Amino acid sequence: MNKSLSYVLVTPYTIAKSRTGGVLSRLLSRTDLSLVGAQMFAPDEKFAVDYSASLRSRAPQNQLMLLADYAKSNLGPSGGRPHRTLLLLFYGENPCEQLLNACGHIYTQHVEMDAFSGETIRDTYSDLIFSPDNPTEVRYFEPAVFTPRSQDEADNDLRFIAKFLEGKENIVENITYPDPSVIERTLVIIKPDNWKYNSSRPGTIIDMFSRTGLRIIGIKVHRFSLSQALEFYGSVEGVLKEKLARNYGQRAYELLEKEFGFKLSPKLAETIKTDFGIECAKNQFYQIVEFMSGIHPGSSNDEDPSKPGDVKCMILIYEGINAVNKIRDVLGPTDPLKAPDGTVRREFGSNVMINTAHASDSIESYEKEKNIVKINENSVVSIIKESLG
């Protein structure tokens, strides 16, 4: 069966209530689709009106009318302020059917409270409240997410969304703070070990970071190129050589003497302790680069080092007071075995290299890192165009 592209829009209310992680967990764990793109954006009034009109033009079902009314009233700006909406792109077989099953249906008739199971996203995060005096009158409606019912609808919506997103930056700046000087931004990477297979892990990690009270203002699915990974982790190579090279060399020296049963000359011993130790530290650095990009340095002489690698990660930008320290407190130290209980790395990390996530350690690091990964560039539009032809 042919594979195709579909989408989920996460509503501004769902994002504001920090339910993004929970929604993503359901979508990843309840489908076999690949998350190929993500972008936070702020719809304008025209987007809301046009998207609403598109929903209304489809089969005149009650649930679509509710969704159309909601889109017109809630996706666009209110009080002059635009709101964050999250686009998630999924690729695979029958994406519309799979996403609709994960998102759940909207019940346009009164349903007893105990009849809900919490199985779908809408069971858990949406609300449809009827008047106690008139069971046909909707008092409050929050759908949590939008997703199309058919591939034709998906294709039409994606063309419309791509046209709106063309040229838009990947950071949403929709709040003016009373004192901007106390506001920080920081960069988080949900590393490749979380994306080997579909699971709730990436969403759960986002959910854990939500306890900081910080706002996600930028997000994208990213594949590190070899050159990006080398630049991003370049400083680590020096640290590894400084802190580990001598230890590696000492261990090698001791093993050789034990294996061959004679004392090495001081000159040879010193060579092993220095040169061999440096090679070991360099190899550790190369393993980090390969882990993040899927490409081992030196093994791709014929490849373009700027070409996106074979493994993916997710990059998020958080904003708020003391953002750097708040995120790093939830993340935990580099070694998961030394991380406190309840931190991201303690929960999901394996060792100092496969430690599930990265976060900027300073504002200066954030400024450097966001430039390396080109945070203001997002591949969502090109993915849509390539899929639709």
VENRAWO-V572234 format. One record per residue. N is the residue number from 0. RES is the residue in one letter. PHI is phi in whole degrees, 0 to 359 (* if undefined). NEAR is the number of other C-alpha atoms within 10 Angstrom. Layout:
n = <N | N>
res = <RES | RES>
phi = <PHI | PHI>
near = <NEAR | NEAR>
//
This chain:
n = <0 | 1 | 2 | 3 | 4 | 5 | 6 | 7 | 8 | 9 | 10 | 11 | 12 | 13 | 14 | 15 | 16 | 17 | 18 | 19 | 20 | 21 | 22 | 23 | 24 | 25 | 26 | 27 | 28 | 29 | 30 | 31 | 32 | 33 | 34 | 35 | 36 | 37 | 38 | 39 | 40 | 41 | 42 | 43 | 44 | 45 | 46 | 47 | 48 | 49 | 50 | 51 | 52 | 53 | 54 | 55 | 56 | 57 | 58 | 59 | 60 | 61 | 62 | 63 | 64 | 65 | 66 | 67 | 68 | 69 | 70 | 71 | 72 | 73 | 74 | 75 | 76 | 77 | 78 | 79 | 80 | 81 | 82 | 83 | 84 | 85 | 86 | 87 | 88 | 89 | 90 | 91 | 92 | 93 | 94 | 95 | 96 | 97 | 98 | 99 | 100 | 101 | 102 | 103 | 104 | 105 | 106 | 107 | 108 | 109 | 110 | 111 | 112 | 113 | 114 | 115 | 116 | 117 | 118 | 119 | 120 | 121 | 122 | 123 | 124 | 125 | 126 | 127 | 128 | 129 | 130 | 131 | 132 | 133 | 134 | 135 | 136 | 137 | 138 | 139 | 140 | 141 | 142 | 143 | 144 | 145 | 146 | 147 | 148 | 149 | 150 | 151 | 152 | 153 | 154 | 155 | 156 | 157 | 158 | 159 | 160 | 161 | 162 | 163 | 164 | 165 | 166 | 167 | 168 | 169 | 170 | 171 | 172 | 173 | 174 | 175 | 176 | 177 | 178 | 179 | 180 | 181 | 182 | 183 | 184 | 185 | 186 | 187 | 188 | 189 | 190 | 191 | 192 | 193 | 194 | 195 | 196 | 197 | 198 | 199 | 200 | 201 | 202 | 203 | 204 | 205 | 206 | 207 | 208 | 209 | 210 | 211 | 212 | 213 | 214 | 215 | 216 | 217 | 218 | 219 | 220 | 221 | 222 | 223 | 224 | 225 | 226 | 227 | 228 | 229 | 230 | 231 | 232 | 233 | 234 | 235 | 236 | 237 | 238 | 239 | 240 | 241 | 242 | 243 | 244 | 245 | 246 | 247 | 248 | 249 | 250 | 251 | 252 | 253 | 254 | 255 | 256 | 257 | 258 | 259 | 260 | 261 | 262 | 263 | 264 | 265 | 266 | 267 | 268 | 269 | 270 | 271 | 272 | 273 | 274 | 275 | 276 | 277 | 278 | 279 | 280 | 281 | 282 | 283 | 284 | 285 | 286 | 287 | 288 | 289 | 290 | 291 | 292 | 293 | 294 | 295 | 296 | 297 | 298 | 299 | 300 | 301 | 302 | 303 | 304 | 305 | 306 | 307 | 308 | 309 | 310 | 311 | 312 | 313 | 314 | 315 | 316 | 317 | 318 | 319 | 320 | 321 | 322 | 323 | 324 | 325 | 326 | 327 | 328 | 329 | 330 | 331 | 332 | 333 | 334 | 335 | 336 | 337 | 338 | 339 | 340 | 341 | 342 | 343 | 344 | 345 | 346 | 347 | 348 | 349 | 350 | 351 | 352 | 353 | 354 | 355 | 356 | 357 | 358 | 359 | 360 | 361 | 362 | 363 | 364 | 365 | 366 | 367 | 368 | 369 | 370 | 371 | 372 | 373 | 374 | 375 | 376 | 377 | 378 | 379 | 380 | 381 | 382 | 383 | 384 | 385 | 386 | 387 | 388>
res = <M | N | K | S | L | S | Y | V | L | V | T | P | Y | T | I | A | K | S | R | T | G | G | V | L | S | R | L | L | S | R | T | D | L | S | L | V | G | A | Q | M | F | A | P | D | E | K | F | A | V | D | Y | S | A | S | L | R | S | R | A | P | Q | N | Q | L | M | L | L | A | D | Y | A | K | S | N | L | G | P | S | G | G | R | P | H | R | T | L | L | L | L | F | Y | G | E | N | P | C | E | Q | L | L | N | A | C | G | H | I | Y | T | Q | H | V | E | M | D | A | F | S | G | E | T | I | R | D | T | Y | S | D | L | I | F | S | P | D | N | P | T | E | V | R | Y | F | E | P | A | V | F | T | P | R | S | Q | D | E | A | D | N | D | L | R | F | I | A | K | F | L | E | G | K | E | N | I | V | E | N | I | T | Y | P | D | P | S | V | I | E | R | T | L | V | I | I | K | P | D | N | W | K | Y | N | S | S | R | P | G | T | I | I | D | M | F | S | R | T | G | L | R | I | I | G | I | K | V | H | R | F | S | L | S | Q | A | L | E | F | Y | G | S | V | E | G | V | L | K | E | K | L | A | R | N | Y | G | Q | R | A | Y | E | L | L | E | K | E | F | G | F | K | L | S | P | K | L | A | E | T | I | K | T | D | F | G | I | E | C | A | K | N | Q | F | Y | Q | I | V | E | F | M | S | G | I | H | P | G | S | S | N | D | E | D | P | S | K | P | G | D | V | K | C | M | I | L | I | Y | E | G | I | N | A | V | N | K | I | R | D | V | L | G | P | T | D | P | L | K | A | P | D | G | T | V | R | R | E | F | G | S | N | V | M | I | N | T | A | H | A | S | D | S | I | E | S | Y | E | K | E | K | N | I | V | K | I | N | E | N | S | V | V | S | I | I | K | E | S | L | G>
phi = <* | 291 | 265 | 211 | 248 | 218 | 211 | 229 | 257 | 265 | 289 | 303 | 294 | 298 | 292 | 298 | 273 | 57 | 259 | 302 | 298 | 297 | 296 | 297 | 302 | 296 | 294 | 282 | 274 | 251 | 225 | 251 | 275 | 260 | 283 | 252 | 199 | 206 | 207 | 272 | 213 | 240 | 298 | 267 | 298 | 295 | 302 | 299 | 294 | 291 | 295 | 298 | 297 | 296 | 298 | 291 | 282 | 277 | 311 | 285 | 267 | 302 | 294 | 291 | 293 | 298 | 296 | 297 | 298 | 296 | 302 | 295 | 270 | 236 | 281 | 278 | 295 | 225 | 60 | 84 | 252 | 287 | 239 | 284 | 232 | 247 | 261 | 240 | 256 | 236 | 233 | 160 | 277 | 49 | 297 | 295 | 296 | 295 | 291 | 296 | 294 | 286 | 286 | 95 | 265 | 254 | 270 | 269 | 240 | 297 | 235 | 299 | 304 | 287 | 280 | 282 | 249 | 77 | 288 | 257 | 299 | 288 | 304 | 271 | 248 | 265 | 223 | 219 | 248 | 261 | 295 | 294 | 269 | 221 | 295 | 260 | 264 | 277 | 271 | 207 | 218 | 220 | 277 | 74 | 214 | 241 | 205 | 284 | 267 | 220 | 291 | 299 | 297 | 299 | 298 | 296 | 296 | 294 | 299 | 295 | 294 | 298 | 297 | 291 | 281 | 306 | 83 | 285 | 286 | 267 | 243 | 264 | 246 | 240 | 231 | 258 | 274 | 303 | 228 | 300 | 294 | 265 | 267 | 243 | 237 | 216 | 248 | 238 | 242 | 271 | 287 | 301 | 296 | 274 | 240 | 295 | 209 | 292 | 203 | 277 | 303 | 303 | 294 | 295 | 297 | 299 | 297 | 293 | 292 | 295 | 294 | 286 | 79 | 280 | 258 | 278 | 244 | 205 | 203 | 200 | 276 | 226 | 241 | 296 | 281 | 300 | 295 | 295 | 296 | 296 | 288 | 298 | 255 | 305 | 292 | 292 | 301 | 296 | 295 | 297 | 296 | 289 | 266 | 246 | 304 | 297 | 294 | 300 | 298 | 297 | 296 | 296 | 301 | 294 | 294 | 295 | 297 | 291 | 293 | 261 | 72 | 213 | 278 | 283 | 293 | 305 | 295 | 293 | 300 | 292 | 298 | 297 | 294 | 262 | 296 | 295 | 297 | 295 | 297 | 296 | 296 | 296 | 296 | 299 | 297 | 298 | 295 | 296 | 299 | 294 | 299 | 276 | 246 | 81 | 233 | 274 | 303 | 95 | 262 | 231 | 299 | 267 | 265 | 285 | 295 | 269 | 286 | 305 | 283 | 267 | 239 | 244 | 218 | 235 | 250 | 233 | 247 | 253 | 224 | 157 | 290 | 56 | 300 | 300 | 290 | 298 | 293 | 292 | 295 | 285 | 293 | 93 | 293 | 303 | 275 | 302 | 290 | 258 | 281 | 295 | 302 | 90 | 270 | 299 | 290 | 293 | 289 | 236 | 285 | 252 | 204 | 294 | 267 | 268 | 245 | 72 | 203 | 236 | 218 | 304 | 265 | 194 | 295 | 296 | 296 | 302 | 299 | 290 | 293 | 294 | 287 | 297 | 272 | 51 | 299 | 278 | 254 | 226 | 271 | 304 | 298 | 293 | 296 | 296 | 298 | 294 | 292 | 274 | 79>
near = <6 | 6 | 11 | 18 | 24 | 29 | 24 | 23 | 18 | 23 | 24 | 22 | 19 | 21 | 20 | 14 | 11 | 20 | 19 | 21 | 21 | 20 | 27 | 24 | 21 | 20 | 29 | 23 | 16 | 19 | 18 | 19 | 24 | 18 | 21 | 18 | 23 | 25 | 25 | 24 | 25 | 23 | 20 | 17 | 18 | 14 | 18 | 21 | 17 | 15 | 19 | 22 | 16 | 16 | 21 | 18 | 11 | 11 | 10 | 10 | 10 | 14 | 17 | 19 | 18 | 20 | 21 | 21 | 18 | 17 | 22 | 18 | 15 | 18 | 25 | 22 | 18 | 12 | 5 | 10 | 13 | 21 | 24 | 27 | 24 | 22 | 22 | 22 | 23 | 25 | 19 | 19 | 16 | 18 | 26 | 25 | 17 | 20 | 25 | 20 | 17 | 20 | 27 | 20 | 14 | 18 | 13 | 18 | 15 | 16 | 13 | 7 | 7 | 6 | 8 | 12 | 9 | 11 | 14 | 20 | 23 | 22 | 19 | 16 | 18 | 19 | 15 | 18 | 18 | 18 | 12 | 11 | 7 | 10 | 14 | 13 | 14 | 16 | 12 | 10 | 16 | 18 | 25 | 23 | 23 | 17 | 20 | 22 | 16 | 14 | 16 | 12 | 16 | 20 | 19 | 13 | 19 | 22 | 15 | 15 | 18 | 16 | 13 | 16 | 18 | 12 | 11 | 15 | 16 | 22 | 19 | 20 | 15 | 15 | 9 | 8 | 10 | 8 | 7 | 10 | 8 | 11 | 13 | 18 | 21 | 28 | 27 | 24 | 19 | 24 | 21 | 21 | 21 | 23 | 19 | 9 | 13 | 18 | 19 | 20 | 22 | 24 | 23 | 19 | 24 | 22 | 19 | 17 | 25 | 20 | 12 | 18 | 16 | 20 | 18 | 25 | 22 | 25 | 27 | 25 | 21 | 26 | 22 | 27 | 24 | 25 | 18 | 23 | 26 | 22 | 16 | 20 | 16 | 13 | 11 | 17 | 18 | 16 | 13 | 19 | 21 | 14 | 11 | 17 | 22 | 22 | 18 | 21 | 24 | 18 | 13 | 18 | 21 | 15 | 12 | 15 | 13 | 11 | 8 | 9 | 9 | 9 | 12 | 15 | 9 | 9 | 9 | 11 | 18 | 16 | 14 | 22 | 21 | 18 | 14 | 19 | 25 | 23 | 15 | 20 | 25 | 18 | 16 | 18 | 24 | 20 | 17 | 22 | 25 | 21 | 20 | 29 | 27 | 21 | 24 | 16 | 19 | 8 | 8 | 11 | 8 | 7 | 10 | 11 | 18 | 12 | 14 | 18 | 20 | 15 | 20 | 23 | 20 | 21 | 23 | 21 | 24 | 22 | 19 | 19 | 16 | 15 | 24 | 23 | 17 | 17 | 26 | 21 | 15 | 22 | 27 | 25 | 18 | 20 | 16 | 24 | 17 | 13 | 19 | 16 | 13 | 12 | 20 | 26 | 28 | 23 | 19 | 17 | 22 | 15 | 15 | 15 | 17 | 20 | 25 | 26 | 25 | 18 | 22 | 22 | 14 | 17 | 15 | 10 | 15 | 20 | 14 | 15 | 21 | 18 | 12 | 15 | 18 | 13 | 20 | 14 | 14 | 23 | 15 | 22 | 21 | 13 | 16 | 19 | 13 | 9 | 15 | 13 | 6>
//
